[in-house]
Structure formats: structure tokens, C-alpha cells
């Protein structure tokens, strides 16, 4: 059985792994068909001091596959189904897990592909509760974008920011995996979307994707453009995942009482902010980490009715490293998918 292992920083090896055992009670066996790459894959590949892990480590944090065998007591799934997998090994029995708040699990065993062995292997067994079936018509490549990408956006926009029809949202980095998904999911509920991108080519792609207004942040200060677009009113919601480089200008783009939701800090983890601005304008700021199993299911349901992820490139497993380098370069529009 093939597996792709990280053996040291920036060094991956395709190796033979022991064959997967038969699934145990409450488990399903999945043949992995596609992986989707995320910045967590890049961070793990570079080497992150805070990651408690042992190498060699099977990589891959977001994936989809086909069920090939069922363990005893599995009732909700069947052989042959296309499924996405939840990417954190939650306990399933703490108060948060039992209440559907999986991303706040009190006994989480780690993120697959980052702390513990991930999805970049031909076959693996997973607890039934962490396996989510895809609707008919959703491809493996599309379903692979549900476990982190679509679910993260679902949790950010709808659980936390509670974006509604008729509101205006500023989506940062519209060419990124979650940025492109945010454009599509925001448009699906009837929001007006303003997005930022880093070059003119991406401007055209973002417009084709459905964004109502696109700003090249390398040419124009986006907060000024947002004020022009909204006639000095500001936006209802900011979809933030860039971090220090955009934080304070994002606050300047908001109307009184607006909501900012953030899930990332790729440009830096520390900011200084004006607290008087925060409380006088009554902003609401939400930190959003990961997603729930329900968010994965909701994302797959929307894919099933046509709200598809944007796929930039599909590469074979042997070229996983090239996919990481392309993602690291930021010369992407949408998701990079690794096909088995």
C-alpha cells in the first residue's frame, strides 16, 4: 500500500506501508481517491515548532474517497459511496462532541496529516461518525474540498458571522482556496461580494466566479475602494484570513455594528488595534477554527446542487511536492487537488 510520508522538513517520500487491517466495529474502510492541499500542509512540510508529532508522518489533511468495506455495527453508510472525511480525530463523547461542536472537542487526538498520520495513503479505516457521504454527482476531486475548505467557510460565514441575503461581505484573497469558496457560498445566499486579489488576471477570474466588485490590493488600498463601492457606508461582514497585513484596514472597511470573522494569520499573528474604534462602532469579531461535521455535510449538500469548489490544478500523488510549492508561491486560483 502506498503512503506519502514527511521524513524531515521539506522532504517527502512515497513508501510502501503495511496493508490496512479489516475495519473494526463502528469503522469504515476507505480507498482514498483525492486530496486537497491547504496551508496547513505547507506549514507541516516546512516544519512547525509548535506541532507535536513524530516523523515519518503520513501527510494529507483533506480528502475524499470510496467506501470499500464496513465494520460491524455500521448502519448509516454503504460500500461504494463517495465520502469526505473529517480531518480531526475527535473523541466523540465529550460534551462538545455530543452537542455537535466537534471543533471544540475537549480530547482531540490531533489533526490528520499534521499531528498524526493523514490521508495520503491508498486505504485507511475511519470511525463512521467522521465519514460524511457526498450527494450523487459530486466528484472525488470536489468532495476532497469539503473536509476543510467548504466546511471552514460554512462555519465562518454562517455559524459565526451569520451572513444573510442582501448583506455585503468583503472576502480577502479571493483567489485562495477558502477565498474562492467564500465567494461562491456568499453569492449562493444572495450577498453582495467585494473581494481582493493580487493581480489583474485574478481580477478577471474572480469576476467570472461571481464577485460583484474586485480590488487589486497591490494597486489600490482596498479600504479606500470599499468605502467608494459602499458609498462610505462600509460592509456588513469581513471574511478575514490574511492577518496582520490586512487587519486594521479591514476594520476601516466595516459599517457600525458589522462583523469580522477570521480563521488565519498567514501574514503575521500580532496586530495593534484601536480599541475606541472597536467599541464605539460596536464591531463584533469572531475567531473561527476548523468546522463541525455538520458544516462538512452542508458544504457537500451545496456542491450537490451546483455550488462547486474552484479547482486550480490536479496533480498525481507523485507530484504532491510540486503542488505544495505552487500553493506556497500563491500563484493559484482555487484549490490544488492531488489525485490517486
C-alpha positions as CSV (number, residue, x, y, z in Angstrom):
1,X,0.0,0.0,0.0
2,X,1.4,3.4,-1.0
3,X,1.8,6.2,1.5
4,X,3.3,9.6,1.2
5,X,5.4,10.4,4.3
6,X,7.1,13.5,5.5
7,X,10.5,12.3,6.7
8,X,12.1,15.6,7.5
9,X,11.4,19.3,6.8
10,X,10.6,19.8,3.1
11,X,11.4,16.1,2.4
12,X,8.6,13.7,1.3
13,X,9.0,10.1,0.3
14,X,6.5,7.8,-1.4
15,X,6.8,4.5,0.6
16,X,5.2,1.1,1.0
17,X,3.0,0.8,4.1
18,X,1.6,-2.3,5.7
19,X,-1.8,-3.2,4.3
20,X,-4.8,-1.8,6.2
21,X,-6.4,-4.2,8.6
22,X,-10.1,-5.0,8.2
23,X,-12.3,-2.3,9.7
24,X,-13.3,-2.7,13.3
25,X,-16.7,-2.3,14.9
26,X,-18.0,1.2,14.1
27,X,-15.4,1.8,11.4
28,X,-15.4,2.0,7.6
29,X,-12.6,1.3,5.2
30,X,-12.0,4.0,2.6
31,X,-9.9,3.9,-0.6
32,X,-8.6,7.4,-0.9
33,X,-9.2,8.9,-4.3
34,X,-8.3,12.6,-4.0
35,X,-6.6,15.0,-1.5
36,X,-7.0,18.8,-1.4
37,X,-4.0,20.9,-0.3
38,X,-4.2,23.6,2.3
39,X,-1.8,26.0,4.1
40,X,-1.7,23.5,7.0
41,X,0.0,21.1,4.6
42,X,2.5,23.8,3.6
43,X,3.2,24.6,7.3
44,X,3.7,21.0,8.2
45,X,6.0,20.5,5.2
46,X,8.1,23.5,6.2
47,X,8.4,22.4,9.8
48,X,6.4,24.0,12.6
49,X,8.0,24.1,16.1
50,X,4.6,24.0,17.8
51,X,3.4,20.8,16.1
52,X,3.8,17.9,18.5
53,X,4.4,15.0,16.1
54,X,6.8,12.2,15.2
55,X,8.3,11.6,11.8
56,X,7.9,9.8,9.4
57,X,4.4,11.2,9.2
58,X,1.8,10.4,6.5
59,X,0.7,13.8,5.2
60,X,-2.7,15.0,3.8
61,X,-5.3,16.9,5.9
62,X,-8.3,17.0,3.5
63,X,-9.5,14.1,1.3
64,X,-12.3,12.1,-0.2
65,X,-12.6,8.5,-1.2
66,X,-14.8,5.5,-1.8
67,X,-16.0,3.1,0.9
68,X,-14.7,-0.4,0.2
69,X,-15.6,-2.2,3.5
70,X,-17.8,-1.8,6.6
71,X,-17.1,-2.9,10.1
72,X,-19.7,-4.3,12.5
73,X,-22.5,-2.0,13.6
74,X,-22.1,0.5,10.7
75,X,-25.6,1.3,9.6
76,X,-25.5,4.8,8.0
77,X,-23.1,4.2,5.2
78,X,-22.6,1.6,2.4
79,X,-19.9,0.2,0.2
80,X,-19.4,2.2,-3.0
81,X,-20.3,5.6,-1.6
82,X,-18.2,8.7,-2.3
83,X,-17.4,10.2,1.1
84,X,-15.4,13.1,2.6
85,X,-13.6,12.6,5.9
86,X,-13.5,14.9,8.9
87,X,-9.8,15.8,9.4
88,X,-9.5,15.9,13.3
89,X,-9.5,12.8,15.4
90,X,-12.2,14.0,17.9
91,X,-13.3,11.8,20.8
92,X,-17.0,11.6,20.0
93,X,-18.1,11.6,23.7
94,X,-17.2,14.9,25.4
95,X,-19.9,17.5,25.9
96,X,-18.8,19.5,22.8
97,X,-18.8,16.5,20.5
98,X,-22.2,15.3,21.7
99,X,-23.6,18.8,21.1
100,X,-22.2,19.0,17.5
101,X,-19.4,21.3,18.4
102,X,-16.7,19.0,17.0
103,X,-14.1,21.6,16.5
104,X,-14.2,22.3,20.3
105,X,-13.6,18.7,21.3
106,X,-12.0,18.5,24.7
107,X,-10.0,15.4,24.0
108,X,-9.0,15.8,20.4
109,X,-6.2,13.4,19.3
110,X,-4.8,15.7,16.6
111,X,-5.3,16.9,13.1
112,X,-4.7,14.2,10.5
113,X,-1.7,14.9,8.3
114,X,-0.2,17.5,10.8
115,X,-0.1,15.9,14.2
116,X,-0.9,12.3,13.3
117,X,-0.9,10.2,10.1
118,X,-3.1,11.7,7.5
119,X,-4.9,10.8,4.3
120,X,-2.1,10.4,1.7
121,X,-2.3,6.6,1.6
122,X,-4.3,4.2,-0.6
123,X,-6.5,2.8,2.1
124,X,-7.4,3.7,5.7
125,X,-10.0,3.0,8.3
126,X,-12.1,5.8,9.9
127,X,-14.8,5.9,12.6
128,X,-18.2,6.0,11.0
129,X,-19.0,9.3,12.7
130,X,-16.1,11.1,11.0
131,X,-17.2,10.0,7.5
132,X,-19.7,12.1,5.5
133,X,-21.4,10.8,2.3
134,X,-21.4,13.0,-0.8
135,X,-24.5,13.5,-2.9
136,X,-24.7,11.9,-6.3
137,X,-22.9,13.9,-9.0
138,X,-20.1,15.2,-6.7
139,X,-16.7,14.0,-7.9
140,X,-13.9,12.8,-5.7
141,X,-11.9,15.9,-6.6
142,X,-14.9,18.1,-5.5
143,X,-15.6,16.1,-2.4
144,X,-12.0,16.4,-1.3
145,X,-12.6,20.1,-0.8
146,X,-15.3,19.6,1.8
147,X,-13.5,18.5,4.9
148,X,-11.6,21.8,5.4
149,X,-12.3,24.3,2.6
150,X,-16.1,24.4,2.2
151,X,-16.7,23.5,5.9
152,X,-14.4,26.2,7.2
153,X,-16.2,28.8,5.1
154,X,-19.6,27.4,6.2
155,X,-18.6,27.8,9.8
156,X,-17.1,31.3,9.3
157,X,-19.8,32.9,7.2
158,X,-23.0,31.2,8.6
159,X,-22.3,29.9,12.1
160,X,-20.2,32.9,13.2
161,X,-20.8,35.9,11.0
162,X,-24.4,34.8,10.2
163,X,-24.2,36.3,6.7
164,X,-27.7,36.9,5.2
165,X,-29.2,37.7,1.8
166,X,-28.8,41.3,0.9
167,X,-25.7,42.0,3.0
168,X,-22.3,43.0,1.7
169,X,-19.2,40.9,2.5
170,X,-15.6,41.7,1.9
171,X,-13.7,38.5,1.1
172,X,-9.9,38.7,1.3
173,X,-7.7,36.8,-1.1
174,X,-10.5,35.7,-3.5
175,X,-8.0,33.5,-5.4
176,X,-7.2,31.3,-2.5
177,X,-9.0,28.1,-1.8
178,X,-11.2,29.4,1.0
179,X,-11.5,32.8,-0.6
180,X,-12.9,31.4,-3.8
181,X,-15.2,29.1,-1.8
182,X,-16.4,32.1,0.2
183,X,-17.3,34.0,-3.0
184,X,-19.4,31.1,-4.2
185,X,-21.1,30.4,-0.9
186,X,-21.8,34.1,-0.2
187,X,-23.3,34.5,-3.6
188,X,-25.4,31.4,-3.1
189,X,-27.2,33.1,-0.2
190,X,-27.7,36.3,-2.1
191,X,-25.0,38.5,-0.6
192,X,-23.0,41.2,-2.5
193,X,-19.4,40.2,-2.6
194,X,-16.4,42.5,-2.7
195,X,-13.1,40.6,-3.0
196,X,-9.4,41.4,-3.0
197,X,-6.8,39.7,-5.3
198,X,-3.1,40.3,-6.0
199,X,-3.1,40.7,-9.8
200,X,-5.2,41.6,-12.8
201,X,-5.5,38.1,-14.1
202,X,-7.1,37.0,-10.8
203,X,-9.4,40.0,-11.1
204,X,-10.9,38.6,-14.2
205,X,-11.2,35.1,-12.7
206,X,-12.9,36.5,-9.5
207,X,-15.4,38.4,-11.6
208,X,-16.2,35.2,-13.7
209,X,-16.7,33.4,-10.4
210,X,-19.4,35.8,-9.4
211,X,-17.8,38.5,-7.3
212,X,-19.6,41.8,-7.7
213,X,-16.5,44.0,-7.1
214,X,-12.9,43.1,-7.3
215,X,-9.9,45.1,-6.0
216,X,-6.3,44.6,-6.9
217,X,-4.8,45.3,-3.4
218,X,-1.3,45.7,-5.0
219,X,-2.5,48.7,-6.9
220,X,-5.2,50.2,-4.7
221,X,-5.8,50.4,-0.9
222,X,-8.7,48.1,-0.5
223,X,-10.2,50.0,2.4
224,X,-10.5,53.2,0.2
225,X,-12.0,51.2,-2.6
226,X,-14.5,49.6,-0.2
227,X,-15.6,52.9,1.0
228,X,-16.2,54.1,-2.6
229,X,-18.1,51.0,-3.5
230,X,-20.4,51.2,-0.5
231,X,-20.8,55.0,-0.7
232,X,-18.9,55.4,2.6
233,X,-21.2,53.0,4.5
234,X,-18.9,50.0,4.8
235,X,-19.5,46.3,4.6
236,X,-21.7,44.1,6.9
237,X,-19.1,41.3,7.1
238,X,-15.4,40.9,6.6
239,X,-14.1,37.4,5.8
240,X,-10.5,37.7,7.1
241,X,-7.8,35.1,6.9
242,X,-4.7,37.1,5.9
243,X,-3.8,38.5,9.3
244,X,-1.5,41.5,10.2
245,X,-1.2,42.9,6.7
246,X,-5.0,43.5,6.3
247,X,-6.4,43.6,9.9
248,X,-6.7,47.3,10.6
249,X,-7.7,48.2,7.0
250,X,-10.4,45.5,7.4
251,X,-11.8,47.3,10.4
252,X,-11.8,50.6,8.5
253,X,-13.9,48.8,5.8
254,X,-16.8,48.0,8.2
255,X,-20.0,49.8,8.9
256,X,-21.1,50.3,12.5
257,X,-22.2,47.1,14.1
258,X,-20.5,45.0,11.4
259,X,-18.9,41.5,11.9
260,X,-15.4,40.4,11.2
261,X,-14.7,36.7,11.2
262,X,-11.1,35.3,11.0
263,X,-9.6,31.9,10.6
264,X,-6.0,32.7,9.7
265,X,-2.9,34.8,10.1
266,X,-0.7,34.0,7.1
267,X,0.9,37.5,7.1
268,X,1.6,37.7,10.8
269,X,0.0,36.7,14.1
270,X,0.2,40.0,16.0
271,X,-1.6,43.3,15.4
272,X,-2.2,46.6,17.2
273,X,-5.7,47.9,17.0
274,X,-7.8,50.9,18.1
275,X,-10.0,49.8,21.0
276,X,-12.1,53.0,20.8
277,X,-12.9,52.2,17.2
278,X,-13.8,48.7,18.3
279,X,-16.3,49.7,21.0
280,X,-17.6,53.0,19.6
281,X,-18.5,51.4,16.3
282,X,-19.7,48.3,18.1
283,X,-17.9,45.8,15.9
284,X,-18.2,42.1,16.5
285,X,-15.0,40.0,16.0
286,X,-15.2,36.2,15.8
287,X,-12.3,33.8,15.8
288,X,-13.2,30.7,13.8
289,X,-11.2,27.5,13.9
290,X,-11.9,24.4,11.8
291,X,-15.5,23.4,11.4
292,X,-18.1,20.9,12.6
293,X,-19.2,17.6,10.9
294,X,-22.5,19.4,10.1
295,X,-20.5,22.1,8.2
296,X,-18.9,19.4,6.1
297,X,-22.3,17.9,5.3
298,X,-23.8,21.3,4.5
299,X,-20.9,22.0,2.1
300,X,-21.3,18.7,0.4
301,X,-25.1,19.3,0.0
302,X,-24.4,22.7,-1.7
303,X,-21.9,21.0,-4.0
304,X,-24.6,18.5,-4.9
305,X,-26.9,21.3,-6.1
306,X,-24.2,23.0,-8.1
307,X,-22.1,25.3,-5.8
308,X,-18.8,23.7,-6.8
309,X,-15.3,24.4,-5.5
310,X,-12.8,26.1,-7.8
311,X,-10.0,23.7,-8.7
312,X,-6.8,25.4,-9.9
313,X,-4.7,22.3,-10.6
314,X,-4.9,18.5,-10.3
315,X,-1.6,16.7,-9.8
316,X,-0.8,13.0,-9.3
317,X,0.3,11.7,-5.8
318,X,3.9,11.5,-7.1
319,X,3.9,15.3,-7.6
320,X,2.5,16.2,-4.2
321,X,5.6,18.3,-3.6
322,X,5.0,20.4,-6.7
323,X,1.5,21.1,-5.5
324,X,2.9,22.3,-2.2
325,X,5.4,24.6,-3.9
326,X,2.6,26.0,-6.2
327,X,0.5,26.7,-3.1
328,X,3.4,28.3,-1.3
329,X,4.0,30.6,-4.3
330,X,0.4,31.9,-4.1
331,X,0.2,31.6,-7.9
332,X,-3.1,29.8,-7.6
333,X,-6.7,30.5,-8.1
334,X,-8.8,28.0,-6.2
335,X,-7.7,24.6,-4.9
336,X,-4.8,22.3,-5.7
337,X,-6.0,18.7,-5.7
338,X,-3.9,15.6,-5.6
339,X,-5.3,12.6,-7.4
340,X,-4.6,8.9,-6.6
